[in-house]
Amino acid sequence: MKLHFRKAIVLCTLLTSCATAVLSQSISSPNGNIRLTAGCEGGKPYYTLLYNNKQVVKKSFLGLEFTDKAQLSDLKIVGKQQSAHDETWEQPWGEDREVRNSYNELTVKLQEKGKAKRKMDIVFRVFDDGFGFRYIIPRQKGIDSLNVVDELTEFTLAHDAQAWSIPSNHTEYFEGIFKRALLSQKDTVCTPLTIEYEPDLYLAIHEAALTDYASQNLTPRSQADGSITLREALTPWRSGMKVYAKGSLTSPWRTMILAKRPGDLITSRLMLNLNEPSTIEDTSWIEPGRYIGVWWSIHKKQNTWEMGPNHGATTANVKRYIDFAARHGFSGVLAEGWNPGWGQGEKVTYLKAYPDFDINDVCQYAAQKGVRFIGHMESWGNARLIENEMDSAFAWFNRLGIRAVKTGYVGHLLDGKELAKSQYGIRHYRKVVECAARHQIMIDNHEPAMPTGLQRTLPNFMTQEGVRGQEYNAWSRDGGNPPAHTVTIPFTRGLAGPTDFTPAIFNFDEVVEGTHPHSTLAKQLAEFVVIYSPLQMAADAIENYEGQPALSFIETCPTTWEKTIVPSGEIGRYITMARKERNGDSWFVAAMTNEESRQLSLSLDFLDDGATYEATIYEDAADADYENNPYAMTIRRITADKNTVLSLKLARSGGMVARITKK
């Protein structure tokens, strides 16, 4: 990634040991709106936070609890370091090309008061839109291993508030519905945790740079003074231990975004900025794009994963998809079920194909058409299988011209023993992405840990599932995803990073009675823009796209962007979004709503001064309705400029998209 330094000011001071029991240090955001104070009281470090001179985070204690031998306790502040940083860096792909990284940093140096005098640092970074902090225990005498029993991190909010979350103990693969309720009424939850703290203040708590540690969860507890303490609840190993480390330890960043509007949570790049720069020097082989696949027809029971009379991943069928992709501007074709291991008792392997799928022929045919085959590696939770075969498999895929692979882990426990979001799983996912990078393979990870911005460091880590996606609209016995689901995801799961939701279903026929996409056709188009993934799948079977005018929008819609803005939105109710294409002047605009119809005004004031555009608008017809008339859609063209205000009438669970091209 390229660095464009605007300025880099480093101010370092060292404060000598102080004998006082309580010593606090403060640091502000570059614009001065956020002020964080860190201190130590009763041997325990803490922090507080003011936003626009109003307390948001009350005294919140910090720390790590280890096994007795390595226990660090009764700490005091012995020094500090402060610095400021301001740069702009460029993403090889993403929702914005350039990312501003401006923060003030405070490192609080702690040491035990007893004879051992072991040390720990807590590093705070304060941005204009939030903050992050992490624990660092350097190598030192007396500490050989660091086995974390618990993390004592707290976020103590000054008062209760409504929040959207999924429960961590009852949601597999993060595939749940984000529900709104008071924090005080919630059990332990996964992050991101999105909070409507006050009418003009929204918070999002998550983590960044999770690489060799346990995933974060939070347990809310009401306090006598009306405040709410969110306590860290790390995902354990089977042994009950949370984290194993040798010699030194660096935790992920604990993060909080603060925003006046819900849409500003989406456009924050705080989490990306807390990850390390790219370790891949040449990213030219990393290619975002839209693709199709033999996928929805399997979920709809028309094809099978395993070989048989209705096998989806046959040579002939995949070539049909390649032909379609070439005709309509798709860069890739996915086929699940191409390799042995899907039938009962079959041994899974990624080093050969089913007899009715000639992978060499398919890849050569795709290359002739300017399309790439996308591999699939379902492990059934057998992480060791992937680790044992991935080096050989990725090398083979590379020789075939495959540049993207979808990995999967359908199974309650990895290798039958450990949770996927435990340190065991985090280590595994990192190994896979690093191995893939060595063979120039992009990864789309399903049944993952929750993303934490690692795509900055390893930009071949393109997208992940970790969401209740479109497939629930094919077979879920609860009827599928409710209308509010896709206007909640951008403000919740979407804050963690790219989301492989698999949008753009054009045929709502049912296999399971009552189960289908609960949206209009225009809303399915809007999902393609709003729910971000650099590898974006138009998920329906190609038969349902043939002859459909709505496909003309997807044919031209990019999956990596110059700039993203969110003009308006309310969590769980509606959202509007505008994205500018890279290397061009066109904008792609989308809006969608929940089960309520909605009239919206959308200003195009983000367009260039003095320029004239043609806007092609795909929108709900006047009689569209997600239950009674979901396919009704109109396409119109207007001339527009930055003074234009679009009047949008969204049907119930409806939507619109527009392609706005400079004349």
Number of C-alpha atoms within 10 A of each C-alpha: 17 13 13 14 13 11 12 12 10 13 12 12 11 11 13 10 14 12 11 10 13 15 16 14 16 14 20 23 22 18 11 14 16 24 22 20 17 23 22 23 16 11 18 18 25 19 22 20 25 16 18 11 11 12 15 22 21 20 21 20 21 19 19 17 16 21 14 9 12 16 17 22 19 17 24 28 32 19 19 20 15 19 17 19 19 17 15 15 17 16 21 20 23 26 26 21 17 19 21 16 18 23 24 22 24 24 21 25 21 27 21 19 17 11 6 11 17 22 22 23 19 21 19 26 27 26 26 21 22 25 28 23 22 19 21 18 18 15 16 11 11 12 17 14 17 20 21 23 19 20 19 16 21 24 25 25 22 19 19 22 17 16 23 27 24 24 21 21 12 12 14 18 23 23 16 19 20 24 16 18 14 15 24 21 12 19 16 20 23 23 26 28 23 26 25 22 20 13 8 10 15 21 23 27 24 25 27 24 23 25 18 21 26 29 29 23 22 26 20 22 17 17 14 6 8 12 19 24 27 23 21 21 21 23 24 22 20 12 8 11 19 23 25 18 14 11 14 15 21 17 22 24 23 24 22 23 24 24 22 15 19 25 22 20 25 22 16 18 20 27 26 21 20 24 20 14 19 19 14 17 8 10 17 9 11 19 19 21 18 25 22 25 25 26 22 21 18 19 17 18 14 12 19 22 23 21 22 12 8 14 19 26 30 23 18 14 15 23 19 12 23 30 18 18 25 17 11 15 17 24 22 25 26 24 22 21 27 29 27 19 21 18 14 7 7 10 10 19 17 23 14 15 17 17 13 15 22 16 23 15 13 20 22 16 17 25 16 11 15 16 23 26 29 23 26 21 22 23 21 20 22 18 22 13 15 22 15 10 13 20 16 14 19 26 17 16 26 16 13 18 18 23 24 30 20 19 21 22 22 17 17 16 17 22 18 12 13 19 24 30 26 24 26 23 24 21 17 18 22 17 14 20 22 18 17 24 21 12 18 23 25 26 25 26 26 21 23 22 23 26 28 24 26 25 24 27 17 21 25 29 27 27 25 26 26 25 23 24 19 21 20 18 26 26 20 15 12 13 18 21 23 16 24 22 22 32 25 25 22 24 27 26 28 22 27 25 28 26 28 26 25 23 25 25 24 25 16 19 13 15 15 17 13 17 20 23 30 27 30 34 30 31 35 25 29 31 24 25 23 26 21 21 28 22 27 27 23 25 21 21 20 18 13 13 18 11 9 10 12 20 17 13 17 18 15 14 20 21 23 26 22 19 18 20 18 21 17 17 21 15 22 23 19 25 27 25 21 23 25 24 21 19 8 11 15 20 26 26 25 26 31 35 31 27 21 15 18 18 11 17 12 17 15 19 13 15 21 13 10 8 11 16 20 17 23 18 21 26 31 30 20 12 12 24 23 21 13 10 16 26 19 18 22 16 15 10 13 10 14 20 21 16 13 13 14 13 11 17 19 28 31 24 32 33 32 29 30 23 23 25 17 18 12
